[in-house]
Amino acid sequence: MLNYYLAITLGPTIIVGLNFLLREQKYSTFHRVVYSGIDSCIHLIFYSYLLGELGLSQTFDSGWAFWTILYFAIIGLVILTPTGIYLRWFRKSKHS
């Protein structure tokens, strides 16, 4: 059970934190949160795939962490992608 909690809290926290810190500073905070959120969701899908592969090989038993992270990453992409598209293309003329 400890592996499940570590896989579902520690990995995504590191991924989201690094994506936010490595985002370019030229954007406003809201833009950085949206763009790093989109990047984080994509990276979390790959992270959940890694957890699934490790779970199938009996190397690391993370339980339902694969499905949990995949579910929330896809929901995050569904919500953040239209927001990112709006910020990138439709509000660009106001800031230029």
trRosetta pair geometry for C-beta under 8 A, 3 or more apart (Angstrom, degrees):
i j d omega theta_ij theta_ji phi_ij phi_ji
1 4 5.6 -47 -159 28 43 115
1 5 6.8 37 149 -13 69 102
1 63 7.5 32 -112 -34 49 147
2 5 5.9 -57 -151 39 37 107
2 6 6.2 34 153 -17 70 108
3 6 5.8 -57 -144 41 31 110
3 7 6.0 29 158 -19 67 110
3 60 6.3 -179 -163 -177 136 83
3 61 5.8 101 76 80 156 65
3 62 5.2 -117 137 -100 104 57
3 63 7.3 140 89 -4 97 93
3 65 7.9 -109 130 -16 78 143
4 7 5.9 -59 -144 39 25 108
4 8 6.1 8 163 -7 63 116
4 62 5.6 125 -96 -172 56 58
4 63 4.3 -10 -90 33 121 127
4 64 7.0 35 -137 43 122 68
4 65 5.3 -170 -143 -49 67 108
5 8 6.1 -64 -137 45 27 101
5 9 5.9 -3 171 5 66 118
6 9 6.6 -72 -133 49 21 90
6 10 5.0 -11 -168 10 66 126
6 11 7.7 78 144 -18 64 89
7 10 7.3 -31 -81 45 13 92
7 11 5.8 1 -160 2 47 128
7 51 5.7 101 -167 -120 132 132
7 60 7.7 131 -77 151 130 122
7 62 4.2 17 -3 -140 169 125
7 65 4.0 29 105 -166 126 168
7 69 7.8 -97 143 -34 92 135
8 11 7.5 -7 -75 40 8 101
8 12 7.0 -8 -179 5 39 121
8 62 7.8 144 -39 -178 82 108
8 65 4.8 -134 -61 -125 91 100
8 68 5.9 -4 -118 93 121 140
8 69 6.5 -150 -121 -58 72 99
9 12 6.9 -77 -149 46 17 97
9 13 6.0 14 165 -19 60 119
10 13 5.9 -63 -146 37 24 112
10 14 6.4 20 161 -16 63 108
11 14 6.1 -62 -152 36 27 107
11 15 6.3 22 157 -16 65 110
11 47 5.6 153 158 -174 128 137
11 51 7.8 -157 35 -61 174 120
11 69 7.8 -20 90 -106 124 151
12 15 5.5 -56 -142 40 35 112
12 16 6.0 30 162 -16 71 107
12 40 7.8 76 -161 178 79 110
12 44 5.9 34 -113 -112 94 116
12 47 7.2 164 -77 98 68 159
12 69 6.4 -162 -64 -125 123 112
13 16 6.1 -55 -141 40 26 105
13 17 6.0 25 160 -17 62 113
14 17 5.9 -59 -142 41 26 111
14 18 6.2 21 162 -14 64 110
15 18 6.2 -60 -145 39 24 105
15 19 6.3 22 158 -17 62 110
15 40 5.6 123 132 -144 98 86
15 43 5.0 -175 -165 112 124 128
15 44 6.0 147 108 -71 158 79
15 47 6.2 -86 -62 -46 153 151
16 19 5.9 -57 -147 38 29 111
16 20 6.4 24 158 -16 64 108
16 36 7.4 94 -161 144 62 106
16 37 7.8 19 -136 -106 97 56
16 40 4.6 44 -102 -135 68 146
17 20 6.0 -60 -149 37 28 106
17 21 6.2 18 159 -12 66 112
18 21 5.8 -58 -139 43 31 106
18 22 5.9 17 166 -9 68 115
19 22 6.3 -65 -137 45 23 101
19 23 6.6 43 157 -45 60 98
19 36 4.2 141 133 -164 98 93
19 37 7.9 148 116 -58 138 22
19 39 4.7 174 -150 95 128 117
19 40 4.5 -144 34 -67 162 89
19 43 6.7 -162 -65 16 129 145
20 23 5.9 -40 -154 4 31 117
20 32 6.6 81 -150 151 74 104
20 33 7.2 13 -119 -104 108 54
20 36 4.4 106 -86 153 57 165
20 40 7.9 2 -40 -54 80 128
22 36 8.0 136 60 -115 73 113
23 27 7.0 -58 151 43 112 126
23 32 4.6 136 111 -149 146 93
23 35 6.1 128 -136 91 130 112
23 36 4.6 -84 -52 -66 137 111
23 39 7.7 -180 -83 23 101 146
24 27 6.1 91 87 -1 90 96
24 32 7.8 -144 67 -104 55 98
25 32 8.0 8 -115 -86 35 137
27 31 3.7 -118 177 94 119 127
27 32 5.0 153 91 -55 117 78
27 35 6.9 52 85 14 177 139
28 31 4.9 94 54 10 74 104
28 32 7.0 -139 96 -6 37 90
29 32 5.6 -56 -146 38 32 112
29 33 6.3 34 155 -22 66 104
30 33 5.8 -53 -148 33 31 111
30 34 6.5 26 156 -15 64 106
31 34 5.9 -58 -148 38 31 107
31 35 6.0 19 161 -9 68 112
31 87 5.9 168 -115 174 87 143
32 35 6.1 -59 -138 45 26 103
32 36 5.7 17 166 -10 65 114
33 36 6.3 -59 -136 45 21 102
33 37 6.0 30 157 -27 60 111
34 37 5.6 -57 -149 33 25 116
34 38 6.7 25 154 -18 62 102
34 80 5.9 169 -158 -157 74 99
34 83 5.4 -125 -142 120 129 116
34 84 5.3 173 151 -81 111 79
34 87 6.0 113 87 8 157 157
35 38 5.8 -49 -151 32 34 110
35 39 6.5 31 152 -13 64 105
35 84 6.2 115 -89 -123 61 113
35 87 7.9 -113 -53 89 92 141
36 39 5.4 -51 -145 42 38 113
36 40 5.9 44 152 -25 68 106
37 40 5.5 -51 -142 36 29 113
37 41 6.5 33 156 -22 62 102
37 76 6.3 -134 171 179 98 115
37 80 4.8 -150 111 -120 118 157
38 41 5.9 -52 -150 31 30 111
38 42 6.7 28 153 -15 62 104
38 77 6.9 85 -135 -118 69 69
38 80 5.0 -158 -72 124 79 126
38 81 6.3 109 -118 -84 115 62
38 84 5.2 13 -49 -54 147 156
39 42 5.8 -58 -154 37 33 110
39 43 6.3 27 152 -13 68 109
40 43 5.7 -57 -145 43 33 108
40 44 6.0 35 155 -23 67 107
40 76 7.5 -60 90 139 95 153
41 44 5.6 -52 -142 36 30 113
41 45 6.7 38 154 -25 61 98
41 73 4.6 143 -157 -162 73 76
41 74 7.6 142 -174 -67 114 20
41 76 4.2 -161 -94 96 126 118
41 77 4.5 175 139 -60 149 84
41 80 6.6 172 -11 43 144 136
42 45 5.9 -48 -156 25 33 112
42 46 7.1 26 149 -9 61 102
42 73 7.8 157 -54 -177 16 116
42 77 7.3 96 -61 -92 67 120
43 46 5.7 -55 -156 40 39 109
43 47 6.2 43 146 -23 69 106
44 47 5.1 -48 -141 38 39 117
44 48 6.3 41 157 -21 67 99
44 69 5.6 -139 176 174 103 103
44 70 7.9 -177 135 -89 91 38
44 72 7.6 -61 140 89 150 89
44 73 4.0 -164 96 -96 117 128
44 76 7.7 54 49 46 143 143
45 48 5.9 -50 -148 34 30 109
45 49 6.7 35 148 -20 60 103
45 70 6.5 74 -124 -124 66 72
45 73 4.9 -176 -61 131 74 148
45 74 7.3 87 -91 -62 110 74
45 77 8.0 11 -46 -37 126 138
46 49 5.4 -49 -151 33 36 116
46 50 6.6 41 149 -20 65 100
47 50 5.5 -50 -152 33 35 114
47 51 6.6 35 150 -17 65 102
47 69 6.5 -85 96 152 103 149
48 51 5.4 -48 -148 37 38 113
48 52 6.3 43 151 -22 65 103
48 65 7.6 -156 -126 132 80 73
48 66 5.1 112 -172 -153 86 57
48 67 7.8 129 -165 -54 126 15
48 69 4.2 -171 -83 91 111 113
48 70 4.2 171 146 -60 165 84
48 73 6.6 -139 -12 7 134 143
49 52 5.5 -52 -149 35 32 114
49 53 6.4 32 153 -18 65 104
49 66 8.0 89 -82 -146 20 100
50 53 5.8 -54 -147 37 31 109
50 54 6.3 28 155 -15 65 107
51 54 5.7 -56 -145 40 31 109
51 55 6.1 34 155 -22 65 108
51 60 7.4 -92 -142 98 64 122
51 62 5.0 -56 -166 47 110 158
51 65 5.4 -100 176 101 153 108
51 66 4.7 -165 102 -84 110 81
51 69 7.0 95 26 35 149 141
52 55 5.6 -55 -146 36 29 113
52 56 6.4 28 156 -19 64 105
52 66 4.2 96 -72 -134 83 140
53 56 5.8 -54 -147 35 31 109
53 57 6.5 19 158 -10 64 109
54 57 6.0 -63 -146 43 31 103
54 59 4.9 -86 -161 68 80 107
54 60 4.0 -2 152 43 124 109
54 62 7.0 63 89 -9 113 115
55 58 7.7 33 179 -74 33 31
55 60 6.5 -65 -71 84 55 71
55 61 6.3 86 -128 -122 78 42
55 62 5.6 -89 -76 33 112 89
55 63 8.0 -138 -120 0 131 16
55 66 6.1 -90 6 -37 148 133
58 61 7.2 3 -146 -64 53 91
62 65 3.9 -66 152 33 114 128
62 66 6.5 115 88 -33 119 81
64 67 5.2 -52 -170 45 79 108
64 68 5.5 82 130 -28 89 103
65 68 5.6 -58 -139 40 32 113
65 69 6.0 25 167 -13 69 109
66 69 6.6 -66 -150 39 18 101
66 70 6.2 13 157 -14 59 116
67 70 5.7 -59 -141 42 29 112
67 71 6.1 35 159 -25 66 107
68 71 5.9 -56 -150 31 25 111
68 72 6.7 9 160 -5 62 108
69 72 6.2 -62 -146 44 30 101
69 73 6.0 32 157 -22 67 112
70 73 5.8 -57 -141 37 27 112
70 74 6.4 24 161 -17 64 107
71 74 6.2 -62 -153 36 25 105
71 75 6.4 21 154 -14 63 110
72 75 5.5 -52 -142 40 36 112
72 76 6.1 42 155 -23 66 105
73 76 5.6 -53 -148 36 30 115
73 77 6.5 31 153 -19 63 103
74 77 5.7 -51 -149 35 34 111
74 78 6.5 36 152 -21 65 104
75 78 5.7 -53 -149 34 32 113
75 79 6.5 23 155 -11 65 108
76 79 6.0 -63 -148 42 30 104
76 80 5.7 5 166 -2 70 119
77 80 6.2 -64 -125 49 25 96
77 81 5.5 32 176 -33 67 113
78 81 6.7 -38 -125 22 15 110
79 82 7.6 -78 -178 35 26 95
79 83 7.1 10 147 -6 63 119
80 83 5.4 -65 -152 45 43 114
80 84 5.8 44 154 -24 77 107
81 84 5.7 -53 -143 37 30 111
81 85 6.4 32 157 -19 64 104
82 85 5.6 -52 -145 37 34 113
82 86 6.3 37 155 -21 66 104
83 86 5.7 -54 -149 36 31 112
83 87 6.3 25 155 -14 65 108
84 87 5.8 -56 -143 40 31 108
84 88 5.9 26 160 -19 67 112
85 88 5.9 -59 -140 39 27 108
85 89 6.1 -18 177 19 65 112
85 90 7.7 52 133 -3 69 102
86 89 7.2 -78 -132 52 16 79
86 90 5.0 -40 -155 39 58 123
86 91 6.5 53 148 -14 71 103
87 90 7.7 -15 -47 51 11 81
87 91 5.4 -31 -138 37 42 127
88 91 7.9 72 26 45 14 85
88 92 6.6 5 159 -54 36 113
89 92 5.9 -42 -146 -3 20 121
90 93 7.8 -51 178 15 33 99
91 94 5.3 -47 -169 32 67 116
91 95 6.5 50 141 -12 84 107
92 95 6.2 -70 -151 44 34 100
92 96 6.0 33 158 -28 72 114
93 96 6.0 -53 -135 30 30 112
